[in-house]
Each structure stands twice: as C-alpha cells, then as structure tokens.
C-alpha cells in the first residue's frame, strides 16, 4: 500500500514531474513507419505534451509542437515539404530541429531583420528502428535507441499493433511483472468466457523475481512443471522502464498523459524453414479496438484485450492507498523500489537503469529468452502447425482483437500456410 503522495509521484508523467522526468530519459515508440505510407502528418500526445509527428519529402521524420509559435495554429494540419513542415496558416516553415527556416512575408518585407532566426518551435529527436518511430523527450546527450536482440532476427514476419487504453500507464506496466494473472485471467477466465466448464488450469506453485541490467525477470513453476522448465530457468522479462518482453513480442505501455496509455506491440512470428530465406519488405502497423462497438463493453476475446479490462477496471489512476499486496506481488514492490532509486539517480545527474550509450553493446542487446532456439532456428511448417506455442497463432492473432484482413493475408503468405488453413485465417479475420 502507498500513501496518496507516493501514488501521485509514480503516476504523474507531465513535464517537470519526477516520474515524467525519469520516463523522458528513455526512447518511446509512438508510431509505425508504415503508417506514413498513407499519411505524412499526424497529431501525437506523449507524456502530457501535444505534438506533431511528420515525415518530409526527403524521408526525414520530425516531432514538433502541436502549435505554431506564430499564432498557435495546429501544425498537425501543416504542409510537408522537402525539408520540414510549414504552418498552413501563414506559411512559417520549421525543420526537424525546430529552427524556423522561412517566414514568407517577413522575409520579403524585412529581409535584413532575419526575424526567423529569433523564432523556434519545440522539437524532439525521432528515430526509426524495427519498423517503429521512436521519440526522445529528455535532456541531451540522448542515449541510444536500444537495438534489442529480436530486432536483429531473420526469417520472421513482424507486425505492430496499437491500442488506446484509457488509464494510467503504471497500472498497465505493473501487469508486466505479475505472472499469477496468467493463470486466472488468460486461462481460467478465458475458459469460462468460452463456456468451457471443468477444472481450473494448473496452479502456480512457485514464483521468483530477479532484477537484471535491463529490467526484472519473473520465473514461475506451475503444476506439472519442474525447475528444469525454461519458464523457471530463464523466465520472462519486465523490460525497463515500461514494457513486457515474452520472447516473440514486446508490449510497451507508452504514457499519453496521466489518464491515458498507448499500448504498442511488436510481434515476431518465425516463418517455417521451407520459407527461408524470408525477407520482410514492409512491417504492417494497425490499431485494434478496445471497446465492442455494438455492446459498449470492453472486448474480452483476446489476450491483451483481457489485460486492458484489468487495467481500465482499476480506474483512470488506481488508488494504491486501498491495495493489499500479497507475496505474489513481490515483483511489483521491486519495480516501485527501483523507480524510487532511478528518480534519485537522475536528481544527482546519473543515468537511470537500462540506459544504453555504448554503440558496441547496442549492436545487439541480448535478453533472457526461454524459447530462443525455436525463434532463431525455426522449424518445419508441420512442426509450427502442431506446436502449442505457435500453432494457434496460425489460425488467429491471439494477442489483440481487430487484425485487418489485409495483414492476415500477408501473414498467411509469409508463413506459407496451406490453402485450407489460409481460408480459415480469412474467416477469422472477418469474424
């Protein structure tokens, strides 16, 4: 249980807040690169700041203030040019570094004044990596955008999935170090939702949590498992500061503001060996619904949608003064203690946990991966279809509702699914 003041410290992400200052020390994924095939400008809200993300005609991404410093026009309706973004109201143009490069009338009327040199728009660095657009809102020098090991894997189909979750980011991230919920929310509740009665799923018998360089590892033993099982020997990763990593996918909980979160999933599917070498030319990005359009209820059919229900149900900002933590919550306590230490570290001018500045380290940042062999080496199509770990995902996308039929189609083609299985894929996409 936390007092109200500490709960606010952990929850508030705006400029100048302790947690906001901490989270600004990390790169945040805010969009998919493929989104900019059909649009060149989009509004973005990130950690309480209203911004505009754009891609100019030279392929350079920029992230600037939502409002022009001239008379506050909306820059998300700006004009993209060869270099930079021009305000559609009076034509002032800014580059990706925030410099004003042209003021059409002022440059003509008083060229000697060079008024444009005195005006800047707020701008933040952005980089593209692994099909994602990353933003950094913190002080310079910026750390490196982490090149996590799965970003370097070959022969895989990747898709990026977004969802808008109406609650604070921290109650989403605390889920990342809560293995016990898997038993109840994703196994037992899923069975009851599907009207499957009978015994509950195997129970958790033992949990362990260990901090490592890039986050916290949680390990579990359920009934029927031993300490030789990879989920105990290796475990899963709560990735610092705001993600979950399970081996084949990442889930970032990106703070939009104090009461809203952007869920960002990067999902890797190893293609069968018969499809090698496979080179993905385009990483699709799509947005999944959170609420059922017909009933108005939260969608509960998919893994992450079930998580969304748990997070949203705690309220816009959960009241941790009312909680009663148990022994299974040791990871959550570990997480909060690390956040306190990181806030203190940056107050003393030090880097927080999981900051990467060495380019050699960042060539490929390895993480604990329980099923690395399967994901790296792959298997035959027959093996993939029969494997409990990947077989179901060939007939439906299990993590989130709303996968577009077009994405489902290119996934089936990448995997080389049999025609009968591919037809089932298409039916699932329409359902």
GULUMTI-478780 format. One record per residue (C-alpha): residue number from 1; residue in one letter; chain; x, y, z. Coordinates in pm, whole numbers, m for minus. Layout:
N
 seq type mol      x      y      z
 NUM    a   A      X      Y      Z
...
//
This chain:
431
 seq type mol      x      y      z
   1    x   A      0      0      0
   2    x   A    123    351    m87
   3    x   A     19    684     55
   4    x   A   m150    932   m179
   5    x   A    163   1143   m230
   6    x   A    376    847   m341
   7    x   A     98    726   m567
   8    x   A     99   1064   m741
   9    x   A    477   1054   m776
  10    x   A    459    721   m958
  11    x   A    159    811  m1173
  12    x   A    214   1167  m1296
  13    x   A    409   1193  m1622
  14    x   A    382   1558  m1727
  15    x   A    681   1792  m1777
  16    x   A    859   1866  m1451
  17    x   A    711   1577  m1253
  18    x   A    959   1327  m1101
  19    x   A    827   1028  m1296
  20    x   A    781   1241  m1607
  21    x   A   1145   1347  m1583
  22    x   A   1251    984  m1543
  23    x   A   1050    848  m1835
  24    x   A   1185   1127  m2057
  25    x   A   1529    963  m2023
  26    x   A   1411    678  m2248
  27    x   A   1311    650  m2614
  28    x   A    938    583  m2655
  29    x   A    775    411  m2955
  30    x   A    500    641  m3082
  31    x   A    407    522  m3434
  32    x   A    473    269  m3706
  33    x   A    689    369  m4001
  34    x   A    441    209  m4241
  35    x   A    168    446  m4121
  36    x   A    344    717  m4319
  37    x   A    284    542  m4649
  38    x   A    m68    687  m4649
  39    x   A    m21   1000  m4438
  40    x   A    258   1247  m4384
  41    x   A    146   1426  m4066
  42    x   A    m29   1302  m3752
  43    x   A   m102   1450  m3408
  44    x   A     67   1280  m3114
  45    x   A     14   1325  m2741
  46    x   A    304   1198  m2533
  47    x   A    356   1236  m2158
  48    x   A    112   1524  m2141
  49    x   A    258   1713  m2437
  50    x   A     66   1778  m2759
  51    x   A    297   1725  m3056
  52    x   A    301   1677  m3432
  53    x   A    484   1388  m3599
  54    x   A    564   1423  m3969
  55    x   A    774   1278  m4248
  56    x   A    906   1522  m4504
  57    x   A    962   1456  m4874
  58    x   A   1326   1361  m4810
  59    x   A   1215   1085  m4573
  60    x   A   1319   1268  m4256
  61    x   A   1093   1235  m3954
  62    x   A   1029   1529  m3725
  63    x   A    843   1575  m3397
  64    x   A    745   1931  m3315
  65    x   A    498   2123  m3104
  66    x   A    133   2083  m3196
  67    x   A    102   2463  m3220
  68    x   A    290   2711  m3435
  69    x   A    482   2972  m3229
  70    x   A    342   3245  m3455
  71    x   A    m26   3242  m3356
  72    x   A    m78   2886  m3230
  73    x   A   m224   2729  m3544
  74    x   A   m248   2349  m3544
  75    x   A     69   2208  m3701
  76    x   A    m90   1865  m3750
  77    x   A   m260   2033  m4047
  78    x   A     72   2164  m4173
  79    x   A    224   2137  m4520
  80    x   A    504   1883  m4560
  81    x   A    790   1994  m4785
  82    x   A   1132   1870  m4894
  83    x   A   1282   1971  m4564
  84    x   A   1049   2035  m4274
  85    x   A    689   2127  m4201
  86    x   A    518   2452  m4296
  87    x   A    230   2602  m4099
  88    x   A    m76   2615  m4323
  89    x   A   m198   2940  m4162
  90    x   A     79   3187  m4259
  91    x   A    345   2967  m4414
  92    x   A    614   2970  m4146
  93    x   A    837   2667  m4203
  94    x   A   1033   2470  m3945
  95    x   A   1288   2191  m3976
  96    x   A   1315   1877  m3761
  97    x   A   1542   2058  m3513
  98    x   A   1283   2330  m3452
  99    x   A   1459   2605  m3648
 100    x   A   1238   2847  m3838
 101    x   A   1374   2835  m4194
 102    x   A   1123   3061  m4367
 103    x   A    867   3333  m4287
 104    x   A    736   3425  m4634
 105    x   A    605   3774  m4564
 106    x   A    863   3877  m4303
 107    x   A   1147   3754  m4525
 108    x   A   1013   3973  m4806
 109    x   A    916   4282  m4606
 110    x   A   1221   4300  m4378
 111    x   A   1488   4061  m4506
 112    x   A   1764   4230  m4311
 113    x   A   1586   4168  m3978
 114    x   A   1610   3790  m4015
 115    x   A   1324   3754  m3771
 116    x   A   1307   3381  m3844
 117    x   A   1641   3334  m3663
 118    x   A   1476   3450  m3340
 119    x   A   1190   3202  m3351
 120    x   A   1195   2830  m3276
 121    x   A    932   2563  m3236
 122    x   A    965   2296  m2969
 123    x   A   1119   1989  m3132
 124    x   A   1230   1646  m3014
 125    x   A   1460   1386  m3174
 126    x   A   1297   1092  m3352
 127    x   A   1450    778  m3500
 128    x   A   1323    480  m3692
 129    x   A   1409    129  m3572
 130    x   A   1246   m211  m3628
 131    x   A    952    m54  m3810
 132    x   A    875    178  m3517
 133    x   A    916    553  m3483
 134    x   A   1084    640  m3152
 135    x   A   1081    975  m2972
 136    x   A   1310   1113  m2703
 137    x   A   1186   1399  m2485
 138    x   A   1471   1413  m2235
 139    x   A   1794   1607  m2186
 140    x   A   2093   1575  m2414
 141    x   A   2303   1382  m2481
 142    x   A   2037   1127  m2563
 143    x   A   2109    757  m2505
 144    x   A   2094    512  m2794
 145    x   A   1767    366  m2918
 146    x   A   1802      8  m2789
 147    x   A   1868   m249  m3059
 148    x   A   1704   m538  m2877
 149    x   A   1808   m883  m2993
 150    x   A   1477   m973  m3167
 151    x   A   1518   m665  m3388
 152    x   A   1818   m844  m3547
 153    x   A   1648  m1177  m3611
 154    x   A   1600  m1300  m3967
 155    x   A   1329  m1507  m4136
 156    x   A   1042  m1359  m3940
 157    x   A    716  m1180  m4007
 158    x   A    669   m872  m3785
 159    x   A    356   m673  m3721
 160    x   A    299   m369  m3498
 161    x   A    m26   m323  m3309
 162    x   A   m157    m16  m3126
 163    x   A   m444     35  m2883
 164    x   A   m567    338  m2691
 165    x   A   m614    239  m2327
 166    x   A   m797    491  m2104
 167    x   A   m598    460  m1782
 168    x   A   m261    546  m1629
 169    x   A     48    378  m1774
 170    x   A    176    238  m1443
 171    x   A   m115      4  m1374
 172    x   A    m51   m130  m1725
 173    x   A    320   m178  m1659
 174    x   A    267   m342  m1321
 175    x   A     97   m619  m1518
 176    x   A    439   m687  m1675
 177    x   A    571   m834  m1350
 178    x   A    255  m1018  m1245
 179    x   A    280  m1379  m1367
 180    x   A     m6  m1503  m1148
 181    x   A   m267  m1321  m1357
 182    x   A   m186  m1555  m1647
 183    x   A   m344  m1846  m1460
 184    x   A   m668  m1666  m1381
 185    x   A   m726  m1405  m1649
 186    x   A   m588  m1580  m1954
 187    x   A   m660  m1942  m1864
 188    x   A   m948  m1980  m1620
 189    x   A  m1148  m1674  m1722
 190    x   A  m1090  m1743  m2093
 191    x   A  m1229  m2093  m2045
 192    x   A  m1541  m1960  m1874
 193    x   A  m1588  m1694  m2141
 194    x   A  m1582  m1975  m2397
 195    x   A  m1836  m2163  m2181
 196    x   A  m1589  m2438  m2105
 197    x   A  m1658  m2578  m1760
 198    x   A  m1449  m2825  m1566
 199    x   A  m1131  m2800  m1364
 200    x   A   m932  m2483  m1338
 201    x   A   m593  m2464  m1512
 202    x   A   m273  m2583  m1338
 203    x   A   m196  m2366  m1038
 204    x   A    115  m2161   m976
 205    x   A    327  m2330   m709
 206    x   A    632  m2108   m702
 207    x   A    728  m1758   m818
 208    x   A   1061  m1575   m822
 209    x   A   1168  m1226   m927
 210    x   A   1522  m1114  m1011
 211    x   A   1644   m774  m1118
 212    x   A   1892   m765  m1407
 213    x   A   2054   m495  m1619
 214    x   A   1754   m426  m1842
 215    x   A   1461   m493  m1613
 216    x   A   1316   m764  m1392
 217    x   A   1292  m1134  m1474
 218    x   A    995  m1325  m1337
 219    x   A   1004  m1705  m1313
 220    x   A    724  m1950  m1245
 221    x   A    652  m2314  m1169
 222    x   A    300  m2440  m1224
 223    x   A    157  m2781  m1152
 224    x   A    322  m3033  m1385
 225    x   A    640  m2824  m1424
 226    x   A    984  m2864  m1271
 227    x   A   1279  m2637  m1209
 228    x   A   1422  m2758  m1540
 229    x   A   1144  m2584  m1731
 230    x   A   1263  m2278  m1931
 231    x   A    994  m2065  m1767
 232    x   A   1173  m2125  m1437
 233    x   A   1535  m2146  m1552
 234    x   A   1510  m1844  m1787
 235    x   A   1174  m1677  m1723
 236    x   A   1009  m1376  m1884
 237    x   A   1112  m1010  m1881
 238    x   A    958   m694  m1742
 239    x   A   1161   m464  m1969
 240    x   A   1268   m129  m1827
 241    x   A   1103    107  m1782
 242    x   A    765     44  m1946
 243    x   A    748   m281  m2141
 244    x   A    690   m655  m2125
 245    x   A    904   m894  m2331
 246    x   A    798  m1257  m2366
 247    x   A   1040  m1379  m2633
 248    x   A    841  m1333  m2951
 249    x   A    688   m995  m2875
 250    x   A    727   m669  m2689
 251    x   A    446   m470  m2531
 252    x   A    521   m108  m2446
 253    x   A    288     94  m2224
 254    x   A    357    445  m2353
 255    x   A    221    727  m2133
 256    x   A     m7    959  m2329
 257    x   A    m90   1160  m2019
 258    x   A   m180   1079  m1659
 259    x   A   m504    905  m1757
 260    x   A   m431    751  m2097
 261    x   A   m183    498  m2236
 262    x   A    m81    395  m2586
 263    x   A    m28     19  m2599
 264    x   A    237    m69  m2859
 265    x   A    305   m431  m2954
 266    x   A    590   m552  m3175
 267    x   A    524   m915  m3263
 268    x   A    768  m1155  m3434
 269    x   A    648  m1477  m3600
 270    x   A    925  m1714  m3714
 271    x   A    846  m1844  m4063
 272    x   A    884  m2219  m4131
 273    x   A   1216  m2339  m4268
 274    x   A   1051  m2415  m4601
 275    x   A   1004  m2037  m4641
 276    x   A   1370  m1946  m4587
 277    x   A   1523  m1715  m4679
 278    x   A   1236  m1482  m4598
 279    x   A   1289  m1106  m4612
 280    x   A   1003   m884  m4500
 281    x   A    983   m575  m4718
 282    x   A    722   m393  m4511
 283    x   A    619   m413  m4145
 284    x   A    243   m351  m4121
 285    x   A    101   m144  m3835
 286    x   A   m262   m149  m3728
 287    x   A   m484    m24  m3447
 288    x   A   m706   m263  m3255
 289    x   A  m1035   m171  m3086
 290    x   A  m1071   m177  m2709
 291    x   A  m1449   m145  m2680
 292    x   A  m1717   m354  m2857
 293    x   A  m1899   m119  m3095
 294    x   A  m2234   m295  m3052
 295    x   A  m2249   m355  m2677
 296    x   A  m2024    m76  m2550
 297    x   A  m1848   m331  m2327
 298    x   A  m1473   m386  m2325
 299    x   A  m1361   m660  m2565
 300    x   A  m1260   m976  m2379
 301    x   A  m1187  m1227  m2656
 302    x   A   m809  m1179  m2689
 303    x   A   m513  m1192  m2452
 304    x   A   m423   m824  m2441
 305    x   A   m785   m713  m2450
 306    x   A   m831   m908  m2128
 307    x   A   m533   m723  m1983
 308    x   A   m689   m393  m2089
 309    x   A  m1001   m481  m1889
 310    x   A   m791   m543  m1578
 311    x   A   m605   m215  m1618
 312    x   A   m903      3  m1704
 313    x   A  m1110   m153  m1426
 314    x   A   m873     m8  m1166
 315    x   A   m984    344  m1259
 316    x   A   m818    618  m1459
 317    x   A   m545    631  m1192
 318    x   A   m567    344   m948
 319    x   A   m585    435   m579
 320    x   A   m294    243   m431
 321    x   A   m380    358    m81
 322    x   A   m653     90    m92
 323    x   A   m446   m204   m214
 324    x   A   m342   m507    m11
 325    x   A    m39   m667   m174
 326    x   A     40  m1036   m130
 327    x   A    353  m1247   m167
 328    x   A    283  m1286   m541
 329    x   A    329   m908   m573
 330    x   A    699   m914   m483
 331    x   A    785   m808   m837
 332    x   A    560   m504   m815
 333    x   A    731   m396   m493
 334    x   A   1069   m450   m661
 335    x   A    958   m236   m955
 336    x   A    841     53   m740
 337    x   A   1160     48   m533
 338    x   A   1368     67   m850
 339    x   A   1166    364   m972
 340    x   A   1239    548   m645
 341    x   A   1610    475   m690
 342    x   A   1603    590  m1053
 343    x   A   1432    918   m961
 344    x   A   1703    979   m705
 345    x   A   1974    886   m958
 346    x   A   1866   1140  m1220
 347    x   A   1829   1405   m948
 348    x   A   2204   1355   m888
 349    x   A   2289   1371  m1258
 350    x   A   2327    996  m1306
 351    x   A   2179    772  m1574
 352    x   A   1881    559  m1470
 353    x   A   1855    183  m1514
 354    x   A   1883     32  m1865
 355    x   A   2041    339  m2025
 356    x   A   2248    231  m2327
 357    x   A   2523    459  m2453
 358    x   A   2790    217  m2583
 359    x   A   2746    156  m2961
 360    x   A   2924   m178  m2933
 361    x   A   2679   m300  m2667
 362    x   A   2393   m172  m2881
 363    x   A   2489   m379  m3184
 364    x   A   2264   m648  m3036
 365    x   A   2130   m624  m2681
 366    x   A   2059   m977  m2563
 367    x   A   1769  m1051  m2329
 368    x   A   1660  m1366  m2140
 369    x   A   1459  m1573  m2390
 370    x   A   1310  m1904  m2281
 371    x   A   1242  m2026  m2634
 372    x   A   1535  m1866  m2823
 373    x   A   1616  m2185  m3019
 374    x   A   1267  m2206  m3171
 375    x   A   1259  m1837  m3256
 376    x   A   1607  m1821  m3408
 377    x   A   1641  m2161  m3576
 378    x   A   1275  m2217  m3661
 379    x   A   1109  m2543  m3755
 380    x   A    921  m2707  m4039
 381    x   A    570  m2598  m4127
 382    x   A    435  m2923  m3985
 383    x   A    616  m2857  m3658
 384    x   A    485  m2499  m3645
 385    x   A    126  m2610  m3702
 386    x   A    149  m2874  m3430
 387    x   A    337  m2664  m3174
 388    x   A    124  m2537  m2882
 389    x   A    345  m2226  m2873
 390    x   A    275  m2123  m3232
 391    x   A      7  m2345  m3381
 392    x   A   m293  m2144  m3261
 393    x   A   m146  m1817  m3387
 394    x   A   m150  m1953  m3742
 395    x   A   m530  m1965  m3735
 396    x   A   m590  m1638  m3548
 397    x   A   m397  m1349  m3399
 398    x   A   m434  m1432  m3032
 399    x   A   m300  m1119  m2869
 400    x   A   m540   m847  m2978
 401    x   A   m877   m811  m3150
 402    x   A   m927   m640  m3482
 403    x   A   m645   m760  m3704
 404    x   A   m721   m633  m4058
 405    x   A   m784   m894  m4326
 406    x   A   m501   m748  m4537
 407    x   A   m249   m809  m4258
 408    x   A   m388  m1156  m4202
 409    x   A   m341  m1230  m4571
 410    x   A     24  m1124  m4590
 411    x   A     94  m1315  m4269
 412    x   A    m53  m1633  m4419
 413    x   A    155  m1583  m4732
 414    x   A    472  m1528  m4529
 415    x   A    410  m1845  m4330
 416    x   A    327  m2049  m4639
 417    x   A      6  m2176  m4481
 418    x   A   m187  m2448  m4663
 419    x   A   m486  m2321  m4858
 420    x   A   m734  m2476  m4614
 421    x   A   m559  m2308  m4321
 422    x   A   m538  m1981  m4515
 423    x   A   m915  m1989  m4577
 424    x   A   m966  m2036  m4204
 425    x   A   m737  m1737  m4147
 426    x   A   m953  m1522  m4374
 427    x   A  m1274  m1629  m4198
 428    x   A  m1117  m1545  m3862
 429    x   A  m1015  m1202  m3988
 430    x   A  m1375  m1124  m4086
 431    x   A  m1532  m1254  m3763
//
